[in-house]
Amino acid sequence: MDTDRPENSGTKKRLYRPRVTGDARRRLAEDLASSYRDGASLRELAGSRAMSYGTVRKLLAEVGQPRRPVGDNRLPSPY
């Protein structure tokens, strides 16, 4: 029995980002938190760094960044 898959089997190998750990993870989370405080949305942060929404949310939580309420304005009104 041949267990090898043919080249055109329709399956694609998924590529994953390497895990970020230690000081690099903390620096990444702090950078995300800074951008979030400056008004970027979670979806913008995720898209700009090719990360999932959930990963960005988890990293913000790790550094204690409070989330804005859903539908809240990004930046306070100047008036």
N, C-alpha and C positions, 0 to 999 in steps of 0.2 A: 504494500500500500504506500503510495507516494504522499507524503505530508507537506511537500513544498507547494506554495500557492503560485499559480501562474502570474506573470507580470501584469496582466490585464484583468486581474480578479475584481477590480473595482474598489478594493480597500486601500485606504491611504494611511500612511504612518503619521500619527499626530506628533507635532513638535511642541515641546513644553519649554518654558523659560526655566533656567536653573533657579533653585531656591535661593532666596536672599536671607542670610542669617547674620546674627551678631551685630556688630557695629554698623555694617552696611545696611542692614534692615532698619535699624534705629534711625540712621541718617535719611534713608528713603522715606520713612514714616514722618519724620520731622519736616522734610521738604514738602511732602504731600499736605501736611497740616498747615504749613505756611501758605501754600497756594490756595487751600480751602478757605483759610481766614481772609485771604485777599479777594475772595468772591467766586473762585472756580467751583463748578458743581462736581459731584462725585463722578458723573458720567464723563464730563470733560477731562477730569484727572485720569480716569481709566483709559479713555481713548487716546490721550496724548502720550501715555506710557505703555500702551499695548498690554494693559492689565485688565482683569475682570473688575466689575463693579464691586463684587463681594470682597475681593482682595483689598481694594482701596479702602472700603469701609472697615475691614478688619485692621488694617494698618493704622488708620486714624484712631480707632478705639485703643490700640496698643499704646499710643502716646497720650491718651486721655483727651483727645480733641472732641468736644461736644458737637453733635450734629445739629444743623439748622432744622427748624420745623419744615415739613413737607409743604411746598408751595410758597415758602417764605421768600421775600425779596433777597437777592444776593447781597447787596450792599445797602446800608442805611440811606434813607433819602436825605439829600442835603438841605431839605426844607423843614 
